[in-house]
Amino acid sequence: MSPNNVTVQPDRFNQLVATTINDIAARAASAPSGAKKFAVQQVNYTGIQKLYTLVQCTPDLSTPDCSRCLEGAISKLGNCCNRKQGGRVIFPSCNFRYELYEFYNATAAAEAAPPPPPVALSPPPASVPETRRKGKVDNALFNCLVVI
């Protein structure tokens, strides 16, 4: 942990750290198999200060194992880093860090970050026979359309 305490809105700062780390932990853990399981984010803390955060898991961890590891690390946040300007918790397979200064190369991190999950596209609508298009819709077709 940093030896320096936050002096501006310390409770808000603690909440911002926790929220941001939890958000990016979910993003890192859900990286597809074979991708790097990490995420970074910067958020505004005050008008002139930003909070920089990073979480990561070793690539051998599955999504659930990465989530569990990060949850364990994040559970130590209050004990280690309450109202501190920076802190980190390092476990053998995962870690997080936050600071009030940029401690990572944001450009390189953005390039190496896992892509967002693909958007699921809806299948095209089934073709409906001409007689049904004219108002003769039976219940089976109606139920099918409702489910889709």
Secondary structure, DSSP 8 states (H G I E B T S, - for coil): --SSB--SSHHHHHHHHHHHHHHHHHHHHT--TTS--EEEEEEESSSS-EEEEEEEE-TTS-HHHHHHHHHHHHTTHHHHHTTBS-EEEE-SSEEEEEESS--S-HHHHHHHS----------------HHHHTT---HHHHHHHHH-
